[in-house]
Amino acid sequence: FQSVQENVLGIMGEIDSANVSLRDIISYCTTNYEHQRPEVFAQTKTYLEDALTNAAYQIFRGASELTNLLEMQNYELLNIQSNVECITTSTTILRDSKLSTSLMQPHHRSPYNAVEPEV
């Protein structure tokens, strides 16, 4: 579980880094657009395509890691459920065997009735 958590935190860091890069792109565009429109437009388009591709990939990686985490947790829950069912079955069998053994034994007299009254 810890490795999945570390991977998700790493992915979140990469997304945050991409966000900083997008701010740099916006700053570049704002500063240079008036003077070099065609070049800035082409460069901005390339930067944004790369940034969007990277963001989509990071989201995919994050979703994959979370899916893996959920699958591992589901496996653990199924394992626990199986163990509980096994314990329940064992307990039922043990209880039933003790009950049937108790019913098959002859009844003993109660210690209170052990002494016959003198006549």
ABEGO torsion letter per residue (X at the ends): XAAAAAAAAAAAAAAAAAAAAAAAAAAAAAAAAAABAAAAAAAAAAAAAAAAAAAAAAAAAAAAAAAAAAAAAAAAAAAAAAAAAAAAAAAAAAAAAAAAAAAABBBBBBAAAABBBBX
